[in-house]
């Protein structure tokens, strides 16, 4: 499935991957040169696998990784993608309320299994990067044994809830086996400073290698250049740190 596209550096395609007893559409990008590469799962915001998330997938691939973004709302709204106005936000939040932690983990595991089945992927651990609701899901996915590096951007609710109900996702911190970087804006009305402190304390308590970065003046969604809250300086710094995280934890590309 899909319509492959090619640039001089990156090949992109929309594919279908298995997840339990269903299939997920996913956006895939890979370096166009031959070789075996580390791999990264990209987790969407509440707005779906839209143009911004596809661009992130392509940026990750451009940095030398095979990257995949599964449509995590596929059980409710296949191919869901919207913009950033209030109506879009309300709809995206509605679908977010319909997700469950076990299903989200199954989706990430499905994406990892697909990556490992590809000849151009080194099956020695993957990275994960997520934004907004995807930042929360990335923290959840960090508990999977294959995930060696996680970049969680402003994931609201990590310290207070889990998708579908139950103990907060923060209670799973002891299961994180890789390195986790968390990026937060100090002006984020959706995530209090106390919650960020709780996340940092839990990571320290359980001996998880980590870095928590707080950006003064940055708001929720500061990484996305399509949102009014875009903060170029914070986004640039965070991206540099993400690349360093992946460079030091994921398999090195081989010819």
N, C-alpha and C positions, 0 to 999 in steps of 0.2 A: 504494500500500500504506500501511497505517497507520491509526491512530485519532487524528485531530487532537484536541487539547485546547486550551482557550483560557482564559487569565486576563485580567485587565484590561490587563496589560503584555506578556505573553509567550504565543506560540502554540507548542505542542509537537506532535511527530509522530514515529512510527517509520516509516522509509522503507527502500527498497532502492536501492542505487546500484551501478553497474557498476565492476568492478576487473579489468582484463584480460579473461580469459575466464570470469569468475565474477561473482557479485553479493555485496554486503555489506549486511547490515542496519545501520542507523545511527539514532541518536537525534538529532533535529533540534529546535532551538528558535530562535525569531526574535522580534524585537519585533513586537507586534500592530499597531502604528501603521504607516501607509504611509511609504515612503521607500526609499533605498538605503543599505546599511550595510556597514561592514567585517565581515570574517568570521574565525572562529576554529575550528580543528580541535582537539578535546579527545581526548586519548589516555588510555585506561583504565589502571588498575592491573592486577595479575595476577588480580584478582577479577572482571574483566569489566565490562561496561557496567551496573553495578548502581545501586542507588538513590543512592549517593553521587555517582557520575559523572554520572548524570542531573541531580542537583541542581547540580553544577558547570556543566553545559551551560546550565541554566536561569538560573544566576547571571550567566553571561557574556552571555546574551541580555538579561537584565534590565539589564545595563550598556550595552546599545545595539548589540550585534553579533548576526549570524546565527552560531549555533554548532552544530557537528555532532560526534558521537562515533561513529566506525565501530567495529563489533565486530571487533577485530583477531585474534580467535581463530576467525573464521568458517570457516576451512578444516578445523578440527578439531572445533569445538564451537559451532555456530550458536546464537545467543541466550544464550551462556554468561554467567551471573552468579551469584555466591555471596556469602556473608558473610565473616566475618573469623576464624573459628576455625582450629585447626591443620589439620584435614582439608581445609577450603576452601583454605587457603594451599598445601598440598601439591598439590592438584589444579590450582590456578592455575599453580603453578611447572612442573608437568608440561607443560601446554599452552604455557607460555612457551618451554620447551626445543624445542618443535616449530615455532617461528617462524623465518623467514629474513629477513635485512635487505632483500633485493630485493622480497620479497612485502609486507613492511610498508611500504616506500616506495611500492609500487604502490597499496596501500590508501589511504595518505594522498593520493596523487595523484588517486585516484578520488574521494575526498571533496572535494578542491579543485575538480576538474572539475565535480562536481555543484554546488558553491557558485557557481562562475562562471556556470553555466547558469541561475541564478535571477535574476528581475527585481529582487529586493530586495537583491542583493549588488553592491557596487562591486568590479569585477575588477581591483583595483590592488594586489594582494598580500594575504596572509592572515597571521593569527597562529596559533601552535600552543602548546598547554599540555598537559603530561603529568605523570603522577604515578607514582612507583615504577617498574615496568618501563616504563610510559608516559613517564616522565621520560627514560629512555634512548632510547626511540623518538622522542621529541620532539627530542632532540639529533641523532639521525640525520636526522629530517625537516627540520631546520634547513638541511641541505645542498641542499634543493630550491629552485630559483630563485624560486618564488612565495612562499616563506615569508619574511616581512619581520621577524617578531618571534617569539621563542620563550621560553617560560617552562618550564624543566625543574626539576621537583621531585624531589629525592633519587633520581636515576636511577642505580641500582647498575650497575657493570660498564662504564661508559663508557670508562674508562681501561684496561680489562683484556680486553675481549672484544667481539664483535659477534654479533647473533642469527644463528644458522646457521653460525657459524665464520668465520675469516678474521682480518685485522688488526683491532685494537680500533677501535671507533667513533671514538675520539679521533683516530685517524689521518686522519679525514675533515674535521677542523676547518677546514682551508684552504678548503673548499668552501662554508662558511657565508657567506652574503651579507647577512644581516640582523643584527639585534641579539639577543643571547641573555642572559637572566637565569637564573642557577642558584641554587636554594634548598636548603640542606643543614642538617641538625641535627648539632650537634657530638657528640651522644651516639649517633649512628647506627652500630650495629655492622656494618652491611652496606657502609658506605662510609668508608674511612679518611680521616683528614685529609690524608695524602699524596696520595691519589687526587684529592681536591678541589683541592689545590695543583697537581697535574698538569693538571687541566682549566683552571684559571685561567691557568696558564703557557702552555698551548697557544693559548687564546683571545688572549692578549696577543701571543704570537709571530706569529700570523697576522693581527693587526690587526682582529680581530672586535670590534665594539662590544659591551661586555658589563658585567655586574655579577654578582659571586658573593657571596651572602649566607649567612653561617654563623650559626646561632642557638644560643647557649649553652643547654644543658639540654634541647634538643629532640632527639627520637628520630626514627627512620624512621617515615614516615606521619603526621608531626605536623599536616598540613593536614586530615586526615580526621576529622570529629567523630563517626564511628562506630567509631573504633579506640581502643584503650586508650592509645595513644601521642599522642592529640590534644593539641596545645599551643595553647590559644586565642590567646595573645599573639603567638606566632610566626605562626600562621595568619592572624591579622588584619593583621599587618604585611606579610606576603608578598602577600596579596590586594591591598592598597593599592598595592604596587609593581607587581604584574601589571597593574592597571588603568592605572597611569601609563605603563607600557611600551606597552600597546596604544593608549592615547590619543595618544602621541607618534609612533607608527610606522604605524598603520593608517589607511585612508581614513576621513574624517569623514562622519558620516551626513548625507544630504541629503534634503529633502522629495520 
